[in-house]
Amino acid sequence: MLRHEFQPGKLVTGAVLILAGVLYAGDAGGAWETPWFVAIPLVTGGLCLAGVVAFVTGRVRRRRGAGRTTDGPGPDLAS
């Protein structure tokens, strides 16, 4: 049972920011050279991609939920 709804936009945002952190951690550790300007397009592009994913997810959920009707809380919420 899920405790919250899945939000793929936040997943994409987290993955891109973790990638940027790993790139600069590898640079700081001496494993490879990462130019300073790599972060700007990486983070900007990742945030734009996350925004598109969140927008599409919202549209899909709104479209699926339009035909559904509920009479009240479900059996697991009526306590």
N, C-alpha and C positions, 0 to 999 in steps of 0.2 A: 504494500500500500504506500503510495506516494504521500509525503507530508506537505509538499508544495508542488506547484506546476513547474514543468520543465521550461526553461527560458534559454533557447539556443543563442540569442544575442549576447547574453552575459557569458556564455561559454566561449564564444568567439573572442570577445573582449579579453577575457582572462587568458586564453591561449596565446593571443598576440602579445599581451604585456609580459607574460612569462617568457615567450620567445625573445623579446627585447632584453629582458633581464638576463637570460642565459647567454645571449650574444655578448653583452657587456661584462658579464662575470667571466666568460672565457677570455675576453680581451684583458681584463684585469689580472687574471691568473697566468697570462702569458701563453695560453694555448693557441691563440690566433690573433690577428690584427683586425679590429673592427673600426672603420672610419667613424668619426663623430657624427657625421650627417646621415648615417643609416637609420637612426632612431626616428627621425622626422617622417619620412615616407612610410616606414614600417608601422608606426603607431597611428598616423593619420589614415593610412589605407585600412588598417585593422579596425579602427573605430568606424570608418565609413562602411566597411563590410558588415560589422556588427549591427549598425543602424539599419542596413538593408535587410539583414536576416531578421531582426526584431520587427520591422515593418511587415515583412511577408508573413511572419508567424502570427502577428496580430490580425492581419487580414484573413488568414486561413481559419483562425479560431473564431473570428467574428462571423465568417461565412458558415462554418459548421454549427455554431451555436444559434444561428438565426431561426432554424427550423425546430429547435427543441423548446419544449415548454416544461415547466416544473410546477408541481402543486405545493411544494414546500420543501423543507429539509428532508434529506434522505434518512433512512433508518439509523445510520451510524452517527448522524448529527443531532438527532432528537433525544437529548439527554437532559 
